[in-house]
Amino acid sequence: MRAKLANWTDISDVALLKRLRNSEDWLRWLCIKLLRENVAYRLEETTSRSIRIADSTIVREPGKAGSQWKLLYSIKLPSLVCDFFEVTSTIGEGSGESSNRLPVDPHELILADAGYCSVAGIEHVWQHGADVLVRVNPQSFVAYSAYGRRMSLLPRLRPLSKVGQSGEWRAVLHSHGSAFAGRLCVQCERATARFNRLTGDCCAKRVRNK
């Protein structure tokens, strides 16, 4: 129906689906065009290292009783070619998002979302001589002060109240019998600035109420 309304074609949905299944190069070309339009990144620039994006999704078989599967994959930049994928069940050991499941080569840079933010996964990449850049998942980490006291990451972020402000702190990740260095980098955007203002207002109201 959408293809007909857009004046693309006047064929059955089955025939259109078959054509789309054979259109990998065309769909990738569309993605590259979108990346060029929306990201300040020159695809033509050569890089000295391999850059990969890791992610996962749920695949559901057709029908009401269709099974669900977890698909973990990685895509290379800037070509957007899928260089690895693994299909597992959605529950049980070995089904979660983790960099441990990725094949890693030395000097690579792996970009991943907060689901991959675990010390074990980061250690796996580090042990293979590669680097990883992940969004911080506060639930996965416990921060300690220089005196060994457990602390929250929030006080570190409170000074970043203006859009565009950034901060960087050294961090040491401790795993089973090993420790390795990293960095915590934060850039304040509108949502973060608004969150800090709201938390500040709440604290002020609480003090006034008391």
N, CA, C and O of each residue as an XYZ file, in Angstrom:
840
protein
N       0.825     -1.203      0.000
C       0.000      0.000      0.000
C       0.863      1.259      0.000
O       0.601      2.198     -0.751
N       1.897      1.272      0.849
C       2.775      2.447      0.892
C       3.524      2.631     -0.420
O       3.715      3.759     -0.875
N       3.951      1.524     -1.035
C       4.653      1.619     -2.310
C       3.732      2.184     -3.386
O       4.169      2.970     -4.226
N       2.465      1.790     -3.365
C       1.522      2.311     -4.352
C       1.239      3.790     -4.120
O       1.204      4.566     -5.075
N       1.035      4.196     -2.851
C       0.768      5.602     -2.552
C       1.939      6.503     -2.916
O       1.750      7.658     -3.298
N       3.152      5.966     -2.797
C       4.345      6.743     -3.146
C       4.659      6.678     -4.630
O       5.646      7.253     -5.088
N       3.814      5.975     -5.384
C       4.022      5.812     -6.827
C       5.347      5.130     -7.144
O       5.991      5.433     -8.148
N       5.744      4.205     -6.274
C       6.963      3.430     -6.527
C       6.682      2.293     -7.494
O       7.404      2.092     -8.471
N       5.624      1.557     -7.205
C       5.344      0.369     -7.987
C       3.915     -0.084     -7.731
O       3.267      0.397     -6.801
N       3.427     -0.997     -8.541
C       2.078     -1.527     -8.381
C       2.151     -3.048     -8.460
O       1.602     -3.668     -9.372
N       2.849     -3.640     -7.475
C       3.003     -5.091     -7.422
C       2.544     -5.580     -6.060
O       2.253     -4.783     -5.168
N       2.483     -6.867     -5.909
C       2.019     -7.439     -4.640
C       3.069     -7.237     -3.557
O       4.245     -7.006     -3.839
N       2.612     -7.330     -2.303
C       3.543     -7.164     -1.181
C       4.591     -8.268     -1.162
O       5.730     -8.027     -0.760
N       4.229     -9.474     -1.590
C       5.195    -10.578     -1.623
C       6.299    -10.294     -2.628
O       7.475    -10.508     -2.335
N       5.929     -9.812     -3.814
C       6.927     -9.498     -4.838
C       7.841     -8.367     -4.376
O       9.047     -8.398     -4.618
N       7.260     -7.365     -3.706
C       8.069     -6.254     -3.198
C       9.030     -6.731     -2.120
O      10.186     -6.310     -2.084
N       8.554     -7.613     -1.239
C       9.401     -8.146     -0.180
C      10.582     -8.912     -0.764
O      11.702     -8.795     -0.266
N      10.342     -9.694     -1.815
C      11.429    -10.447     -2.449
C      12.480     -9.501     -3.020
O      13.677     -9.779     -2.940
N      12.041     -8.395     -3.592
C      12.993     -7.436     -4.140
C      13.799     -6.757     -3.037
O      15.000     -6.534     -3.184
N      13.129     -6.430     -1.931
C      13.840     -5.794     -0.816
C      14.886     -6.734     -0.220
O      15.948     -6.285      0.211
N      14.594     -8.026     -0.192
C      15.548     -8.995      0.346
C      16.810     -9.074     -0.509
O      17.860     -9.495     -0.024
N      16.716     -8.677     -1.764
C      17.871     -8.694     -2.654
C      18.466     -7.303     -2.844
O      19.218     -7.069     -3.791
N      18.127     -6.378     -1.942
C      18.542     -4.977     -2.108
C      19.500     -4.526     -1.026
O      19.454     -3.373     -0.595
N      20.373     -5.426     -0.579
C      21.288     -5.073      0.502
C      22.154     -3.869      0.148
O      22.284     -2.942      0.947
N      22.749     -3.878     -1.053
C      23.642     -2.784     -1.441
C      22.897     -1.458     -1.528
O      23.432     -0.417     -1.148
N      21.657     -1.494     -2.031
C      20.862     -0.272     -2.155
C      20.492      0.282     -0.777
O      20.575      1.489     -0.550
N      20.081     -0.606      0.148
C      19.730     -0.165      1.497
C      20.947      0.391      2.228
O      20.838      1.374      2.960
N      22.114     -0.240      2.031
C      23.336      0.282      2.654
C      23.693      1.648      2.081
O      24.150      2.530      2.808
N      23.485      1.824      0.767
C      23.746      3.116      0.135
C      22.857      4.202      0.743
O      23.313      5.324      0.965
N      21.579      3.870      1.014
C      20.675      4.818      1.653
C      21.186      5.200      3.047
O      21.150      6.373      3.418
N      21.658      4.219      3.815
C      22.163      4.477      5.166
C      23.393      5.381      5.128
O      23.542      6.274      5.962
N      24.271      5.144      4.156
C      25.469      5.970      4.034
C      25.085      7.411      3.701
O      25.678      8.349      4.236
N      24.096      7.594      2.820
C      23.633      8.936      2.494
C      23.071      9.640      3.721
O      23.337     10.822      3.935
N      22.287      8.913      4.537
C      21.738      9.497      5.760
C      22.843      9.876      6.727
O      22.774     10.917      7.381
N      23.868      9.028      6.818
C      24.989      9.320      7.705
C      25.714     10.582      7.262
O      26.104     11.400      8.095
N      25.895     10.742      5.968
C      26.561     11.942      5.463
C      25.762     13.204      5.757
O      26.336     14.260      6.021
N      24.446     13.096      5.711
C      23.595     14.269      5.918
C      23.471     14.663      7.381
O      23.330     15.845      7.694
N      23.522     13.681      8.287
C      23.183     13.948      9.688
C      24.357     13.889     10.655
O      24.205     14.275     11.814
N      25.507     13.424     10.224
C      26.642     13.273     11.125
C      27.825     14.057     10.581
O      28.134     13.991      9.391
N      28.486     14.803     11.466
C      29.661     15.573     11.061
C      30.860     14.645     10.944
O      31.803     14.718     11.733
N      30.806     13.775      9.947
C      31.854     12.761      9.787
C      32.052     12.516      8.305
O      31.097     12.196      7.598
N      33.275     12.659      7.823
C      33.587     12.471      6.418
C      33.869     10.992      6.162
O      34.866     10.450      6.639
N      32.991     10.355      5.414
C      33.166      8.932      5.149
C      34.384      8.672      4.281
O      34.958      7.583      4.315
N      34.783      9.682      3.497
C      35.904      9.476      2.599
C      37.242      9.510      3.327
O      38.248      9.047      2.788
N      37.269     10.045      4.533
C      38.524     10.141      5.268
C      39.013      8.753      5.662
O      38.251      7.937      6.179
N      40.266      8.503      5.416
C      40.847      7.222      5.823
C      41.271      7.301      7.282
O      41.767      8.332      7.735
N      41.082      6.238      7.997
C      41.458      6.180      9.401
C      42.581      5.179      9.580
O      42.731      4.238      8.800
N      43.363      5.398     10.620
C      44.515      4.535     10.871
C      44.129      3.262     11.618
O      44.979      2.400     11.841
N      42.878      3.133     12.004
C      42.441      1.950     12.733
C      41.049      1.542     12.288
O      40.312      2.323     11.686
N      40.710      0.309     12.598
C      39.386     -0.204     12.277
C      38.398      0.243     13.349
O      38.658      0.084     14.541
N      37.265      0.803     12.925
C      36.232      1.279     13.841
C      34.980      0.440     13.619
O      34.521      0.281     12.488
N      34.427     -0.099     14.717
C      33.252     -0.955     14.632
C      32.197     -0.488     15.625
O      32.517     -0.008     16.712
N      30.942     -0.635     15.237
C      29.812     -0.352     16.120
C      29.168     -1.673     16.501
O      28.824     -2.469     15.627
N      29.002     -1.916     17.788
C      28.388     -3.153     18.277
C      26.994     -2.850     18.812
O      26.784     -1.843     19.488
N      26.056     -3.720     18.507
C      24.692     -3.539     18.999
C      23.981     -4.892     18.958
O      24.568     -5.897     18.557
N      22.729     -4.907     19.371
C      21.946     -6.145     19.325
C      20.477     -5.796     19.173
O      20.072     -4.659     19.413
N      19.690     -6.769     18.777
C      18.259     -6.575     18.608
C      17.549     -7.906     18.810
O      18.184     -8.960     18.854
N      16.235     -7.848     18.933
C      15.410     -9.043     19.079
C      14.759     -9.363     17.736
O      14.154     -8.492     17.110
N      14.882    -10.599     17.303
C      14.266    -11.059     16.061
C      13.121    -12.008     16.429
O      13.307    -12.960     17.186
N      11.962    -11.736     15.892
C      10.782    -12.549     16.210
C      10.315    -13.289     14.972
O      10.157    -12.691     13.908
N      10.095    -14.584     15.105
C       9.581    -15.375     13.997
C       8.127    -15.014     13.729
O       7.421    -14.609     14.652
N       7.658    -15.149     12.489
C       6.269    -14.805     12.161
C       5.269    -15.669     12.933
O       5.573    -16.790     13.341
N       4.085    -15.123     13.119
C       3.022    -15.867     13.784
C       2.895    -15.518     15.254
O       3.825    -14.981     15.857
N       1.735    -15.825     15.831
C       1.480    -15.513     17.234
C       2.390    -16.291     18.170
O       2.777    -15.787     19.225
N       2.731    -17.507     17.792
C       3.577    -18.342     18.658
C       5.029    -18.356     18.190
O       5.785    -19.266     18.528
N       5.418    -17.344     17.410
C       6.780    -17.302     16.889
C       7.817    -17.132     17.985
O       7.604    -16.381     18.937
N       8.930    -17.822     17.854
C       9.997    -17.737     18.849
C      10.751    -16.424     18.700
O      10.732    -15.795     17.642
N      11.415    -16.021     19.779
C      12.245    -14.821     19.769
C      13.708    -15.215     19.868
O      14.064    -16.173     20.554
N      14.548    -14.462     19.172
C      15.982    -14.706     19.169
C      16.722    -13.390     19.374
O      16.251    -12.325     18.976
N      17.882    -13.486     20.000
C      18.727    -12.305     20.202
C      19.794    -12.294     19.112
O      20.521    -13.270     18.931
N      19.879    -11.189     18.397
C      20.872    -11.020     17.341
C      21.891     -9.986     17.785
O      21.553     -8.814     17.950
N      23.125    -10.403     17.978
C      24.226     -9.504     18.304
C      25.076     -9.341     17.046
O      25.384    -10.324     16.372
N      25.455     -8.111     16.732
C      26.184     -7.881     15.491
C      27.121     -6.689     15.644
O      27.013     -5.919     16.599
N      28.032     -6.548     14.703
C      28.900     -5.375     14.650
C      28.986     -4.898     13.204
O      28.969     -5.694     12.265
N      29.080     -3.566     13.052
C      29.128     -2.917     11.742
C      30.398     -2.075     11.669
O      30.735     -1.375     12.624
N      31.090     -2.138     10.560
C      32.321     -1.388     10.377
C      32.014      0.017      9.862
O      31.095      0.221      9.069
N      32.801      0.969     10.329
C      32.736      2.335      9.818
C      33.984      2.619      8.986
O      35.077      2.192      9.359
N      33.843      3.337      7.859
C      32.625      4.009      7.393
C      31.814      3.201      6.388
O      30.833      3.716      5.853
N      32.185      1.966      6.116
C      31.531      1.195      5.050
C      30.142      0.711      5.423
O      29.348      0.393      4.538
N      29.818      0.646      6.742
C      28.537      0.129      7.236
C      28.303     -1.318      6.825
O      27.161     -1.737      6.633
N      29.373     -2.072      6.691
C      29.287     -3.493      6.365
C      29.258     -4.298      7.658
O      30.080     -4.076      8.547
N      28.323     -5.225      7.769
C      28.241     -6.093      8.940
C      29.356     -7.130      8.851
O      29.379     -7.945      7.928
N      30.279     -7.098      9.812
C      31.422     -8.015      9.767
C      31.297     -9.170     10.760
O      32.134    -10.072     10.776
N      30.234     -9.140     11.602
C      30.046    -10.234     12.569
C      28.602    -10.226     13.049
O      28.009     -9.167     13.253
N      28.042    -11.423     13.227
C      26.740    -11.522     13.890
C      26.648    -12.890     14.561
O      27.291    -13.854     14.145
N      25.832    -12.945     15.609
C      25.626    -14.176     16.353
C      24.179    -14.225     16.820
O      23.670    -13.245     17.364
N      23.515    -15.350     16.613
C      22.114    -15.519     16.994
C      22.040    -16.468     18.186
O      22.576    -17.575     18.135
N      21.383    -16.042     19.246
C      21.214    -16.866     20.447
C      19.768    -16.751     20.920
O      18.975    -16.000     20.352
N      19.443    -17.494     21.949
C      18.134    -17.334     22.584
C      18.121    -16.013     23.349
O      19.168    -15.407     23.580
N      16.937    -15.581     23.734
C      16.809    -14.302     24.438
C      17.037    -14.425     25.933
O      17.167    -13.410     26.618
N      17.088    -15.632     26.451
C      17.298    -15.844     27.884
C      18.396    -16.876     28.070
O      18.728    -17.629     27.156
N      18.949    -16.894     29.269
C      19.961    -17.891     29.572
C      21.370    -17.344     29.403
O      21.573    -16.230     28.920
N      22.324    -18.146     29.809
C      23.733    -17.746     29.755
C      24.188    -17.554     28.315
O      23.861    -18.346     27.431
N      24.951    -16.485     28.099
C      25.480    -16.217     26.774
C      24.540    -15.490     25.839
O      24.817    -15.378     24.645
N      23.413    -14.985     26.374
C      22.450    -14.299     25.522
C      22.450    -12.786     25.719
O      21.777    -12.073     24.974
N      23.182    -12.285     26.694
C      23.164    -10.861     26.989
C      24.086    -10.058     26.093
O      24.909    -10.610     25.362
N      23.932     -8.729     26.163
C      24.809     -7.836     25.427
C      26.154     -7.777     26.147
O      26.223     -7.382     27.311
N      27.204     -8.164     25.464
C      28.525     -8.160     26.079
C      29.596     -8.143     24.995
O      29.479     -8.825     23.977
N      30.641     -7.356     25.229
C      31.775     -7.339     24.302
C      32.537     -8.658     24.322
O      33.331     -8.928     23.421
N      32.302     -9.483     25.340
C      32.969    -10.793     25.403
C      32.613    -11.673     24.216
O      33.380    -12.562     23.847
N      31.465    -11.433     23.622
C      31.004    -12.258     22.517
C      31.551    -11.798     21.168
O      31.330    -12.458     20.153
N      32.255    -10.686     21.149
C      32.776    -10.142     19.900
C      34.190    -10.634     19.630
O      35.008    -10.675     20.549
N      34.501    -11.010     18.387
C      35.898    -11.231     18.032
C      36.603     -9.877     17.928
O      36.104     -8.969     17.263
N      37.737     -9.739     18.567
C      38.419     -8.446     18.650
C      39.836     -8.576     18.116
O      40.558     -9.507     18.472
N      40.233     -7.642     17.262
C      41.595     -7.584     16.738
C      42.332     -6.417     17.382
O      41.705     -5.441     17.794
N      43.668     -6.509     17.473
C      44.441     -5.413     18.073
C      44.226     -4.091     17.327
O      44.029     -4.057     16.112
N      44.273     -3.002     18.109
C      44.216     -1.630     17.594
C      42.839     -1.243     17.051
O      42.703     -0.185     16.437
N      41.832     -2.060     17.259
C      40.482     -1.682     16.855
C      39.892     -0.695     17.860
O      40.342     -0.606     19.003
N      38.877      0.043     17.412
C      38.077      0.874     18.300
C      36.634      0.412     18.177
O      36.052      0.458     17.094
N      36.060     -0.033     19.286
C      34.689     -0.545     19.305
C      33.790      0.463     20.011
O      34.066      0.866     21.141
N      32.716      0.868     19.342
C      31.733      1.786     19.903
C      30.490      0.993     20.282
O      30.005      0.175     19.501
N      29.978      1.237     21.480
C      28.822      0.459     21.933
C      27.973      1.279     22.890
O      28.426      2.276     23.454
N      26.726      0.836     23.062
C      25.783      1.518     23.935
C      25.971      1.057     25.376
O      26.851      0.251     25.679
N      25.122      1.587     26.257
C      25.278      1.323     27.686
C      25.100     -0.149     28.037
O      25.590     -0.596     29.074
N      24.407     -0.911     27.190
C      24.241     -2.333     27.462
C      25.546     -3.100     27.474
O      25.629     -4.178     28.062
N      26.580     -2.548     26.822
C      27.891     -3.189     26.767
C      28.849     -2.621     27.813
O      30.041     -2.928     27.813
N      28.310     -1.796     28.696
C      29.152     -1.143     29.702
C      29.305     -2.048     30.926
O      28.628     -1.867     31.938
N      30.197     -3.015     30.814
C      30.529     -3.893     31.939
C      32.036     -4.020     32.019
O      32.723     -3.985     30.999
N      32.549     -4.166     33.221
C      33.994     -4.270     33.394
C      34.536     -5.493     32.670
O      35.604     -5.428     32.059
N      33.811     -6.608     32.731
C      34.280     -7.834     32.083
C      34.370     -7.661     30.573
O      35.329     -8.113     29.947
N      33.366     -7.005     29.986
C      33.392     -6.789     28.546
C      34.499     -5.846     28.118
O      35.178     -6.088     27.119
N      34.685     -4.760     28.880
C      35.753     -3.810     28.568
C      37.114     -4.483     28.732
O      38.027     -4.239     27.943
N      37.251     -5.328     29.752
C      38.508     -6.040     29.954
C      38.802     -6.981     28.783
O      39.957     -7.121     28.381
N      37.783     -7.616     28.241
C      37.957     -8.513     27.100
C      38.572     -7.764     25.918
O      39.489     -8.264     25.266
N      38.060     -6.561     25.646
C      38.596     -5.756     24.545
C      40.019     -5.316     24.855
O      40.895     -5.369     23.992
N      40.245     -4.882     26.091
C      41.566     -4.412     26.505
C      42.612     -5.522     26.409
O      43.741     -5.269     25.988
N      42.258     -6.731     26.790
C      43.195     -7.845     26.728
C      43.600     -8.194     25.302
O      44.664     -8.774     25.091
N      42.769     -7.849     24.320
C      43.089     -8.114     22.916
C      43.796     -6.932     22.253
O      43.958     -6.908     21.033
N      44.213     -5.955     23.056
C      44.976     -4.838     22.523
C      44.154     -3.820     21.758
O      44.699     -3.091     20.929
N      42.853     -3.750     22.015
C      41.976     -2.809     21.330
C      41.400     -1.816     22.340
O      41.612     -1.940     23.546
N      40.667     -0.829     21.820
C      40.038      0.187     22.662
C      38.523      0.091     22.522
O      38.009     -0.402     21.518
N      37.824      0.566     23.535
C      36.364      0.536     23.521
C      35.841      1.862     24.057
O      36.377      2.413     25.019
N      34.788      2.365     23.421
C      34.126      3.587     23.847
C      32.658      3.251     24.068
O      31.942      2.944     23.114
N      32.203      3.304     25.318
C      30.832      2.928     25.651
C      30.172      4.017     26.479
O      30.841      4.771     27.186
N      28.853      4.090     26.383
C      28.104      4.963     27.276
C      28.123      4.356     28.678
O      28.043      3.138     28.843
N      28.228      5.213     29.668
C      28.327      4.730     31.045
C      26.965      4.259     31.534
O      25.962      4.961     31.406
N      26.953      3.068     32.090
C      25.771      2.546     32.775
C      26.058      2.609     34.279
O      26.785      1.760     34.795
N      25.503      3.596     34.994
C      25.829      3.750     36.423
C      25.542      2.508     37.246
O      26.150      2.314     38.299
N      24.614      1.652     36.781
C      24.299      0.451     37.548
C      25.411     -0.586     37.485
O      25.466     -1.489     38.321
N      26.304     -0.465     36.495
C      27.353     -1.462     36.302
C      28.631     -1.121     37.051
O      29.525     -1.960     37.168
N      28.727      0.109     37.563
C      29.972      0.539     38.178
C      29.751      1.039     39.592
O      28.701      1.593     39.918
N      30.736      0.838     40.407
C      30.773      1.387     41.757
C      31.974      2.300     41.831
O      33.107      1.866     41.619
N      31.731      3.576     42.134
C      32.811      4.553     42.192
C      33.287      4.707     43.635
O      32.502      4.642     44.581
N      34.588      4.913     43.771
C      35.191      5.107     45.086
C      36.036      6.375     45.073
O      36.650      6.722     44.064
N      36.053      7.048     46.202
C      36.883      8.235     46.339
C      38.327      7.827     46.579
O      38.644      6.644     46.707
N      39.209      8.846     46.639
C      40.627      8.563     46.868
C      40.858      7.927     48.233
O      41.903      7.319     48.465
N      39.884      8.064     49.146
C      40.005      7.493     50.484
C      39.311      6.135     50.594
O      39.168      5.598     51.692
N      38.881      5.580     49.461
C      38.259      4.270     49.469
C      36.798      4.266     49.825
O      36.222      3.203     50.059
N      36.176      5.445     49.871
C      34.754      5.519     50.212
C      33.900      5.379     48.958
O      34.214      5.924     47.900
N      32.823      4.639     49.110
C      31.895      4.470     47.993
C      31.167      5.783     47.741
O      30.729      6.447     48.680
N      31.037      6.158     46.454
C      30.444      7.453     46.138
C      29.645      7.337     44.842
O      29.807      6.384     44.080
N      28.777      8.329     44.606
C      27.967      8.384     43.398
C      28.676      9.218     42.341
O      29.489     10.084     42.662
N      28.357      8.947     41.064
C      28.925      9.743     39.989
C      28.246     11.105     39.869
O      28.803     12.023     39.265
N      27.032     11.246     40.446
C      26.268     12.465     40.285
C      26.994     13.710     40.790
O      26.979     14.718     40.083
N      27.637     13.710     41.981
C      28.334     14.924     42.416
C      29.403     15.381     41.435
O      29.665     16.578     41.323
N      30.024     14.446     40.724
C      31.029     14.818     39.729
C      30.401     15.588     38.572
O      31.051     16.440     37.967
N      29.137     15.290     38.264
C      28.496     15.875     37.094
C      27.771     17.175     37.400
O      27.439     17.917     36.476
N      27.515     17.473     38.660
C      26.756     18.667     39.007
C      27.390     19.956     38.478
O      26.649     20.831     38.032
N      28.729     20.127     38.502
C      29.310     21.382     37.995
C      29.042     21.614     36.512
O      29.154     22.749     36.050
N      28.693     20.582     35.755
C      28.430     20.736     34.333
C      26.979     21.145     34.139
O      26.121     20.310     33.855
N      26.713     22.434     34.293
C      25.334     22.924     34.272
C      24.998     23.674     32.995
O      23.828     23.975     32.758
N      25.990     23.987     32.160
C      25.746     24.746     30.934
C      25.945     23.856     29.717
O      26.839     23.011     29.691
N      25.103     24.055     28.713
C      25.208     23.275     27.482
C      26.568     23.522     26.836
O      26.996     24.665     26.678
N      27.232     22.440     26.467
C      28.542     22.546     25.828
C      29.701     22.307     26.771
O      30.816     22.038     26.324
N      29.456     22.400     28.086
C      30.525     22.121     29.034
C      30.886     20.638     29.000
O      30.030     19.787     28.755
N      32.151     20.342     29.245
C      32.600     18.951     29.235
C      33.564     18.725     30.389
O      34.169     19.664     30.907
N      33.694     17.494     30.771
C      34.610     17.108     31.839
C      35.241     15.768     31.532
O      34.686     14.960     30.789
N      36.398     15.544     32.107
C      37.123     14.300     31.873
C      37.839     13.898     33.154
O      38.517     14.716     33.775
N      37.689     12.638     33.547
C      38.305     12.145     34.768
C      38.984     10.807     34.497
O      38.478      9.984     33.734
N      40.113     10.605     35.116
C      40.784      9.315     35.023
C      40.008      8.291     35.840
O      39.427      8.612     36.877
N      40.007      7.063     35.360
C      39.306      5.989     36.062
C      40.148      4.723     36.003
O      40.871      4.487     35.036
N      40.045      3.924     37.038
C      40.716      2.625     37.082
C      39.643      1.565     37.265
O      38.890      1.594     38.239
N      39.575      0.631     36.327
C      38.592     -0.448     36.381
C      39.237     -1.683     36.993
O      40.310     -2.111     36.568
N      38.578     -2.247     37.990
C      39.092     -3.412     38.691
C      38.276     -4.639     38.320
O      37.051     -4.637     38.444
N      38.950     -5.678     37.867
C      38.309     -6.938     37.546
C      38.904     -8.025     38.429
O      39.542     -7.730     39.439
N      38.699     -9.265     38.054
C      39.189    -10.375     38.860
C      40.712    -10.464     38.756
O      41.250    -11.036     37.808
N      41.391     -9.893     39.742
C      42.847     -9.992     39.792
C      43.572     -9.065     38.848
O      44.786     -9.198     38.695
N      42.881     -8.117     38.197
C      43.554     -7.194     37.289
C      42.931     -5.816     37.413
O      41.801     -5.671     37.879
N      43.672     -4.817     36.995
C      43.193     -3.437     36.992
C      43.771     -2.742     35.769
O      44.927     -2.966     35.409
N      42.974     -1.904     35.134
C      43.444     -1.196     33.950
C      42.799      0.186     33.923
O      41.711      0.400     34.458
N      43.501      1.110     33.288
C      43.105      2.516     33.314
C      42.161      2.852     32.171
O      42.187      2.230     31.109
N      41.326      3.854     32.419
C      40.423      4.362     31.396
C      40.086      5.811     31.696
O      40.704      6.432     32.561
N      39.122      6.341     30.991
C      38.691      7.720     31.197
C      37.168      7.798     31.206
O      36.491      7.074     30.475
N      36.645      8.683     32.041
C      35.223      9.015     32.053
C      35.088     10.394     31.433
O      35.599     11.371     31.980
N      34.406     10.487     30.296
C      34.235     11.750     29.580
C      32.757     12.105     29.537
O      31.916     11.259     29.235
N      32.443     13.363     29.841
C      31.056     13.818     29.889
C      30.946     15.153     29.166
O      31.770     16.046     29.365
N      29.930     15.281     28.330
C      29.611     16.563     27.717
C      28.182     16.897     28.072
O      27.274     16.083     27.905
N      27.995     18.106     28.562
C      26.680     18.531     29.045
C      25.823     18.956     27.859
O      26.218     19.818     27.074
N      24.655     18.351     27.737
C      23.681     18.744     26.731
C      22.428     19.243     27.427
O      22.384     19.328     28.654
N      21.427     19.568     26.658
C      20.242     20.209     27.246
C      19.589     19.348     28.316
O      19.222     19.850     29.378
N      19.443     18.054     28.044
C      18.769     17.178     29.012
C      19.543     17.137     30.319
O      18.945     17.181     31.394
N      20.887     17.052     30.239
C      21.704     17.004     31.449
C      21.602     18.305     32.226
O      21.477     18.294     33.451
N      21.656     19.440     31.509
C      21.568     20.732     32.185
C      20.225     20.885     32.893
O      20.158     21.356     34.028
N      19.158     20.480     32.204
C      17.827     20.577     32.809
C      17.720     19.650     34.016
O      17.111     20.016     35.022
N      18.309     18.449     33.928
C      18.283     17.512     35.040
C      18.989     18.111     36.258
O      18.498     18.006     37.382
N      20.148     18.741     36.026
C      20.874     19.346     37.140
C      20.075     20.479     37.773
O      20.079     20.637     38.994
N      19.386     21.274     36.940
C      18.571     22.359     37.501
C      17.421     21.804     38.325
O      17.114     22.320     39.400
N      16.776     20.738     37.815
C      15.657     20.145     38.541
C      16.106     19.543     39.862
O      15.447     19.728     40.885
N      17.233     18.820     39.849
C      17.723     18.235     41.101
C      18.135     19.322     42.079
O      17.956     19.178     43.289
N      18.688     20.412     41.552
C      19.039     21.523     42.431
C      17.812     22.152     43.058
O      17.811     22.478     44.245
N      16.740     22.329     42.245
C      15.491     22.890     42.771
C      14.886     21.981     43.832
O      14.394     22.459     44.854
N      14.921     20.659     43.592
C      14.371     19.713     44.565
C      15.120     19.791     45.886
O      14.512     19.780     46.956
N      16.446     19.870     45.804
C      17.244     19.967     47.037
C      16.926     21.252     47.779
O      16.830     21.258     49.007
N      16.759     22.349     47.032
C      16.453     23.623     47.682
C      15.085     23.571     48.351
O      14.929     24.068     49.466
N      14.096     22.981     47.694
C      12.752     22.884     48.277
C      12.789     22.029     49.531
O      12.129     22.340     50.523
N      13.570     20.937     49.485
C      13.647     20.038     50.634
C      14.229     20.801     51.833
O      13.751     20.646     52.957
N      15.251     21.615     51.597
C      15.855     22.387     52.679
C      14.862     23.393     53.239
O      14.761     23.560     54.455
N      14.127     24.065     52.353
C      13.150     25.043     52.823
C      12.034     24.374     53.613
O      11.573     24.911     54.620
N      11.600     23.198     53.153
C      10.527     22.494     53.867
C      10.981     22.075     55.255
O      10.201     22.108     56.207
N      12.260     21.677     55.371
C      12.758     21.275     56.677
C      12.948     22.476     57.597
O      13.364     22.316     58.745
